[in-house]
Amino acid sequence: MLSENNISQKNLHQMGKKDPDVKIAKHQLTDQSELDVLEEKLKMGRILFVKTKEFFARHEDNIVLLKDSFNRLRETCEKLGGSMARVDEDILVLSPFKNVQFY
């Protein structure tokens, strides 16, 4: 079993950093206007867990808006070198980092 210390020291050495500044945040997405906030947090280097249940409920009759909103988030992640994945029915995880990819 790998210890947290072994993992962090090895990965940090490979990345050429001694003290990573990775922040993980959660966010409740309720309105399309909040996409700007999420994009800014990604650009600041935040990994985000986004609850989407309320957003889906509010916009369930507008499939185009839902698709455009999630494409916008995915494109932002990809432009930063990261990725996006659904980890639960109503939770997305977004990463701006190349070394944190979801499949």
Helices and strands as residue ranges (DSSP letters): H 4-15, E 23-28, G 32-34, H 35-43, E 46-51, H 53-59, H 63-79, E 83-88, E 91-95
